[in-house]
Amino acid sequence: MAEVIEEGKILTFDELRILLFACGIEEINGVFMPEKVFTEEEVLSALHHMAEREIIRAEETDFTIREDIREILNIMGHPENAFVWSPKEGSIFEDEYYCYIVSGKVVVSEQYWKKKETVKLRMFSLEDFDKWKEEMRNTYDYY
């Protein structure tokens, strides 16, 4: 069984946009999010929700992003390699994952279908990423 370095992180597109912007990342590949102009209320609501989930820590004039989340964002924003991976091409379960690789770590993003405009992010070591891919292939072969 592949050991995930991080449990999956579920972020709304708004939360992801705000966090990427805070890290100085203006665009990424792999997650289709139309451009959006935020209202102040939307930003404050998203920040409040992330603070409640301990993704960020609010300070006097700004906020800090939890270190594991910041690492995921930096890998997504500055990958050494990035690609689309699918466990079983031609399957009726045509799931696709966008993968970002930096220094022996892989971040895998996928559309989180249980909630509108949401993405699930996971981080693996390269070795565990290969194990995860094999498990995913085996799951698709079963169906």
Contact map, one row per residue, 1 for C-alpha under 8 A:
11100000000000000000000000000000000000000000000000000000000000000000000000000000000000000000000000000000000000000000000000000000001100100000000
11110000000000000000000000000000000000000000000000000000000000000000000000000000000000000000000000000000000000000000000000000001101100100000000
11111000000000000000000000000000000000000000000000000000000000000000000000000000000000000000000000000000000000000000000000010001000000000000000
01111110000000000000000000000000000000000000000000000000000000000000000000000000000000000000000000000000000000000000000001111001000000000000000
00111110000000000000000000000000000000000000000000000000000000000000000000000000000000000000000000000000000000000000000000111000000000000000000
00011111000000000000000000000000000000000000000000000000000000000000000000000000000000000000000000000000000000000000000001110000000000000000000
00011111100000000000000000000000000000000000000000000000000000000000000000000000000000000000000000000000000000000000000001100000000000000000000
00000111110000000000000000000000000000000000000000000000000000000000000000000000000000000000000000000000000000000000000111100000000000000000000
00000011111000000000000000000000000000000000000000000000000000000000000000000000000000000000000000000000000000000000000111000000000000000000000
00000001111100000000000000000000000000000000000000000000000000000000000000000000000000000000000000000000000000010000011110000000000000000000000
00000000111111110000000000000000000000000000000000000000000000000000000000000000000000000000000000000000000000000000011110000000000000000000000
00000000011111110000000000000000000000000000000000000000000000000000000000000000000000000000000000000000000000000000111000000000000000000000000
00000000001111111000000000000000100000000000000000000000000000000000000000000000000000000000000000000000000000000000111000000000000000000000000
00000000001111111100000000000000000000000000010000000000000000000000000000000000000000000000000000000000000000000000000000000000000000000000000
00000000001111111110000000000000000000000000011001000000000000000000000000000000000000000000000000000000000000000000000000000000000000000000000
00000000001111111111000000000000000000000000000000000000000000000000000000000000000000000000000000000000000000000000000000000000000000000000000
00000000000011111111100000000000000000000000000000000000000000000000000000000000000000000000000000000000000000000000000000000000000000000000000
00000000000001111111110000000000000000000010000000000000000000000000000000000000000000000000000000000000000000000000000000000000000000000000000
00000000000000111111111000000000000000000000000000000000000000001000000010000000000000000000000000000000000000000000000000000000000000000000000
00000000000000011111111111000000000000000000000000000000000000000000000010001000000000000000000000000000000000000000000000000000000000000000000
00000000000000001111111111000000000000000000000000000000000000000000000000000000000000000000000000000000000000000000000000000000000000000000000
00000000000000000111111110000000000000000000000000000000000000000000000000000000000000000000000000000000000000000000000000000000000000000000000
00000000000000000011111110000000000000000000000000000000000000000000010011000000000000000000000000000000000000000000000000000000000000000000000
00000000000000000001111111000000000000000000000000000000000000000000000000000000000000000000000000000000000000000000000000000000000000000000000
00000000000000000001111111110000000000000000000000000000000000000000000000001000000000000000000000000000000000000000000000000000000000000000000
00000000000000000001100111110000000000000000000000000000000000000000000000000000000000000000000000000000000000000000000000000000000000000000000
00000000000000000000000011111000000000000000000000000000000000000000000000001000000000000000000000000000000000000000000000000000000000000000000
00000000000000000000000011111110000000000000000000000000000000000000000000011000000000000000000000000000000000000000000000000000000000000000000
00000000000000000000000000111111000000000000000000000000000000000000000000000000000000000000000000000000000000000000000000000000000000000000000
00000000000000000000000000011111000000000000000000000000000000000000000000000000000100000000000001100000000010000000000000000000000000000000000
00000000000000000000000000011111100000000000000000000000000000000000000000000000000000000000000001000000000011000000001000000000000000000000000
00000000000000000000000000001111110000000000000000000000000000000000000000000000000000000000000000000000000000000000000000000000000000000000000
00000000000010000000000000000011111000000000000000000000000000000000000000000000000000000000000000000000000000000000000000000000000000000000000
00000000000000000000000000000001111100000000000000000000000000000000000000000000000000000000000000000000000000000000000000000000000000000000000
00000000000000000000000000000000111110000000000000000000000000000000000000000000000000000000000000000000000000000000000000000000000000000000000
00000000000000000000000000000000011111000000000000000000000000000000000000000000000000000000000000000000000000000000000000000000000000000000000
00000000000000000000000000000000001111100000000000000000000000000000000000000000000000000000000000000000000000000000000000000000000000000000000
00000000000000000000000000000000000111110110000000000000000000000000000000000000000000000000000000000000000000000000000000000000000000000000000
00000000000000000000000000000000000011111110000000000000000000000000000000000000000000000000000000000000000000000000000000000000000000000000000
00000000000000000000000000000000000001111111000000000000000000000000000000000000000000000000000000000000000000000000000000000000000000000000000
00000000000000000000000000000000000000111111100000000000000000000000000000000000000000000000000000000000000000000000000000000000000000000000000
00000000000000000000000000000000000001111111110000000000000000000000000000000000000000000000000000000000000000000000000000000000000000000000000
00000000000000000100000000000000000001111111111000000000000000000000000000000000000000000000000000000000000000000000000000000000000000000000000
00000000000000000000000000000000000000011111111100000000000000000000000000000000000000000000000000000000000000000000000000000000000000000000000
00000000000000000000000000000000000000001111111110000000000000000000000000000000000000000000000000000000000000000000000000000000000000000000000
00000000000001100000000000000000000000000111111111000000000000000000000000000000000000000000000000000000000000000000000000000000000000000000000
00000000000000100000000000000000000000000011111111100001000000000000000000000000000000000000000000000000000000000000000000000000000000000000000
00000000000000000000000000000000000000000001111111110000000000000000000000000000000000000000000000000000000000000000000000000000000000000000000
00000000000000000000000000000000000000000000111111111000000000000000000000000000000000000000000000000000000000000000000000000000000000000000000
00000000000000100000000000000000000000000000011111111111000000000000000000000000000000000000000000000000000000000000000000000000000000000000000
00000000000000000000000000000000000000000000001111111111110000000000000000000000000000000000000000000000000000000000000000000000000000000000000
00000000000000000000000000000000000000000000000111111110000000000000000000000000000000000000000000000000000000000000000000000000000000000000000
00000000000000000000000000000000000000000000000011111111000000000000000000000000000000000000000000000000000000000000000000000000000000000000000
00000000000000000000000000000000000000000000000001111111100000000100000000000000000000000000000000000000000000000000000000000000000000000000000
00000000000000000000000000000000000000000000000001111111100000001100100000000000000000000000000000000000000000000000000000000000000000000000000
00000000000000000000000000000000000000000000001001101111110000111100000000000000000000000000000000000000000000000000000000000000000000000000000
00000000000000000000000000000000000000000000000000100111111000111100000000000000000000000000000000000000000000000000000000000000000000000000000
00000000000000000000000000000000000000000000000000100001111101110000000000000000000000000000000000000000000000000000000000000000000000000000000
00000000000000000000000000000000000000000000000000000000111111110000000000000000000000000000000000000000000000000000000000000000000000000000000
00000000000000000000000000000000000000000000000000000000011111100000000000000000000000000000000000000000000000000000000000000000000000000000000
00000000000000000000000000000000000000000000000000000000001111100000000000000000000000000000000000000000000000000000000000000000000000000000000
00000000000000000000000000000000000000000000000000000000011111110000000000000000000000000000000000000000000000000000000000000000000000000000000
00000000000000000000000000000000000000000000000000000001111111111000000000000000000000000000000000000000000000000000000000000000000000000000000
00000000000000000000000000000000000000000000000000000001111001111100000000000000000000000000000000000000000000000000000000000000000000000000000
00000000000000000010000000000000000000000000000000000011100000111110110000000000000000000000000000000000000000000000000000000000000000000000000
00000000000000000000000000000000000000000000000000000111100000011111110000000000000000000000000000000000000000000000000000000000000000000000000
00000000000000000000000000000000000000000000000000000000000000001111111000000000000000000000000000000000000000000000000000000000000000000000000
00000000000000000000000000000000000000000000000000000000000000000111111100000000000000000000000000000000000000000000000000000000000000000000000
00000000000000000000000000000000000000000000000000000010000000001111111110000000000000000000000000000000000000000000000000000000000000000000000
00000000000000000000001000000000000000000000000000000000000000001111111111000000000000000000000000000000000000000000000000000000000000000000000
00000000000000000000000000000000000000000000000000000000000000000011111111100000000000000000000000000000000000000000000000000000000000000000000
00000000000000000000000000000000000000000000000000000000000000000001111111110000000000000000000000000000001000000000000010100000000000000000000
00000000000000000011001000000000000000000000000000000000000000000000111111111000000000000000000000000000000000000000000000000000000000000000000
00000000000000000000001000000000000000000000000000000000000000000000011111111110000000000000000000000000000000000000000000000000000000000000000
00000000000000000000000000000000000000000000000000000000000000000000001111111110000000000000000000011100011000000000000000000000000000000000000
00000000000000000000000000010000000000000000000000000000000000000000000111111110000000000000000000010000001000000000000000000000000000000000000
00000000000000000001000010110000000000000000000000000000000000000000000011111110000000000000000000000000000000000000000000000000000000000000000
00000000000000000000000000000000000000000000000000000000000000000000000001111111000000000000000000000100000000000000000000000000000000000000000
00000000000000000000000000000000000000000000000000000000000000000000000001111111110000000000000000011100000000000000000000000000000000000000000
00000000000000000000000000000000000000000000000000000000000000000000000000000111110000000000000000011110000000000000000000000000000000000000000
00000000000000000000000000000000000000000000000000000000000000000000000000000011111000000000000000011100000000000000000000000000000000000000000
00000000000000000000000000000000000000000000000000000000000000000000000000000011111100000000000001111000000000000000000000000000000000000000000
00000000000000000000000000000000000000000000000000000000000000000000000000000000111110000000000001110000000000000000000000000000000000000000000
00000000000000000000000000000100000000000000000000000000000000000000000000000000011111000000000111100000000000000000000000000000000000000000000
00000000000000000000000000000000000000000000000000000000000000000000000000000000001111100000000111100000000000000000000000000000000000000000000
00000000000000000000000000000000000000000000000000000000000000000000000000000000000111111000011110000000000000000000000000000000000000000000000
00000000000000000000000000000000000000000000000000000000000000000000000000000000000011111000001100000000000000000000000000000000000010011001000
00000000000000000000000000000000000000000000000000000000000000000000000000000000000001111110110000000000000000000000000000000000000000001001100
00000000000000000000000000000000000000000000000000000000000000000000000000000000000001111110010000000000000000000000000000000000000000000000000
00000000000000000000000000000000000000000000000000000000000000000000000000000000000000011111010000000000000000000000000000000000000000000000000
00000000000000000000000000000000000000000000000000000000000000000000000000000000000000011111110000000000000000000000000000000000000000000001000
00000000000000000000000000000000000000000000000000000000000000000000000000000000000000000111110000000000000000000000000000000000000000000000000
00000000000000000000000000000000000000000000000000000000000000000000000000000000000000010011111000000000000000000000000000000000000000000001000
00000000000000000000000000000000000000000000000000000000000000000000000000000000000001011111111100000000000000000000000000000000000000000000000
00000000000000000000000000000000000000000000000000000000000000000000000000000000000001100000111110000000000000000000000000000000000000000000000
00000000000000000000000000000000000000000000000000000000000000000000000000000000000111100000011111000000000001000000000000000000000000000000000
00000000000000000000000000000000000000000000000000000000000000000000000000000000000111000000001111100000000111000000000000000000000000000000000
00000000000000000000000000000110000000000000000000000000000000000000000000000000011110000000000111110000000111000000000000000000000000000000000
00000000000000000000000000000100000000000000000000000000000000000000000000000000011110000000000011111000011110000000000000000000000000000000000
00000000000000000000000000000000000000000000000000000000000000000000000000110011111000000000000001111100011100000000000000000000000000000000000
00000000000000000000000000000000000000000000000000000000000000000000000000100011110000000000000000111111111000000000000000000000000000000000000
00000000000000000000000000000000000000000000000000000000000000000000000000100111100000000000000000011111110000000000000000000000000000000000000
00000000000000000000000000000000000000000000000000000000000000000000000000000001000000000000000000001111100000000000000000000000000000000000000
00000000000000000000000000000000000000000000000000000000000000000000000000000000000000000000000000001111110000000000000000001100000000000000000
00000000000000000000000000000000000000000000000000000000000000000000000000000000000000000000000000001111111000000000000000111100000000000000000
00000000000000000000000000000000000000000000000000000000000000000000000000100000000000000000000000111101111100000000000000111100100000000000000
00000000000000000000000000000000000000000000000000000000000000000000000100110000000000000000000000111000111110000000000011110000000000000000000
00000000000000000000000000000000000000000000000000000000000000000000000000000000000000000000000011110000011111000000000011100000000000000000000
00000000000000000000000000000110000000000000000000000000000000000000000000000000000000000000000011100000001111100000001111000000000000000000000
00000000000000000000000000000010000000000000000000000000000000000000000000000000000000000000000111000000000111110000001110000000000000000000000
00000000000000000000000000000000000000000000000000000000000000000000000000000000000000000000000000000000000011111000111100000000000000000000000
00000000010000000000000000000000000000000000000000000000000000000000000000000000000000000000000000000000000001111111111100000000000000000000000
00000000000000000000000000000000000000000000000000000000000000000000000000000000000000000000000000000000000000111111010000000000000000000000000
00000000000000000000000000000000000000000000000000000000000000000000000000000000000000000000000000000000000000011111000000000000000000000000000
00000000000000000000000000000000000000000000000000000000000000000000000000000000000000000000000000000000000000011111110000000000000000000000000
00000000000000000000000000000000000000000000000000000000000000000000000000000000000000000000000000000000000000011111110000000000000000000000000
00000000000110000000000000000000000000000000000000000000000000000000000000000000000000000000000000000000000000110011111000000000000000000000000
00000000011110000000000000000000000000000000000000000000000000000000000000000000000000000000000000000000000000111011111100000000000000000000000
00000000011110000000000000000010000000000000000000000000000000000000000000000000000000000000000000000000000011110000111110000000000000000000000
00000001111000000000000000000000000000000000000000000000000000000000000000000000000000000000000000000000000011110000011111000000000000000000000
00000001111000000000000000000000000000000000000000000000000000000000000100000000000000000000000000000000001111000000001111100000000000000000000
00010111100000000000000000000000000000000000000000000000000000000000000000000000000000000000000000000000001110000000000111110000000000000000000
00011111000000000000000000000000000000000000000000000000000000000000000100000000000000000000000000000000111100000000000011111000000000000000000
00111100000000000000000000000000000000000000000000000000000000000000000000000000000000000000000000000000111000000000000001111111100000000000000
00011000000000000000000000000000000000000000000000000000000000000000000000000000000000000000000000000001110000000000000000111111100000000000000
00000000000000000000000000000000000000000000000000000000000000000000000000000000000000000000000000000001110000000000000000011111110000000000000
00000000000000000000000000000000000000000000000000000000000000000000000000000000000000000000000000000000000000000000000000011111111000000000000
01110000000000000000000000000000000000000000000000000000000000000000000000000000000000000000000000000000000000000000000000011111111100000000000
01000000000000000000000000000000000000000000000000000000000000000000000000000000000000000000000000000000010000000000000000011111111110000000000
00000000000000000000000000000000000000000000000000000000000000000000000000000000000000000000000000000000000000000000000000000111111111000000000
11000000000000000000000000000000000000000000000000000000000000000000000000000000000000000000000000000000000000000000000000000011111111100000000
11000000000000000000000000000000000000000000000000000000000000000000000000000000000000000000000000000000000000000000000000000001111111110000000
00000000000000000000000000000000000000000000000000000000000000000000000000000000000000100000000000000000000000000000000000000000111111111000000
00000000000000000000000000000000000000000000000000000000000000000000000000000000000000000000000000000000000000000000000000000000011111111100000
11000000000000000000000000000000000000000000000000000000000000000000000000000000000000000000000000000000000000000000000000000000001111111110000
00000000000000000000000000000000000000000000000000000000000000000000000000000000000000100000000000000000000000000000000000000000000111111111000
00000000000000000000000000000000000000000000000000000000000000000000000000000000000000110000000000000000000000000000000000000000000011111111100
00000000000000000000000000000000000000000000000000000000000000000000000000000000000000000000000000000000000000000000000000000000000001111111110
00000000000000000000000000000000000000000000000000000000000000000000000000000000000000000000000000000000000000000000000000000000000000111111111
00000000000000000000000000000000000000000000000000000000000000000000000000000000000000110010100000000000000000000000000000000000000000011111111
00000000000000000000000000000000000000000000000000000000000000000000000000000000000000010000000000000000000000000000000000000000000000001111111
00000000000000000000000000000000000000000000000000000000000000000000000000000000000000000000000000000000000000000000000000000000000000000111111
00000000000000000000000000000000000000000000000000000000000000000000000000000000000000000000000000000000000000000000000000000000000000000011111
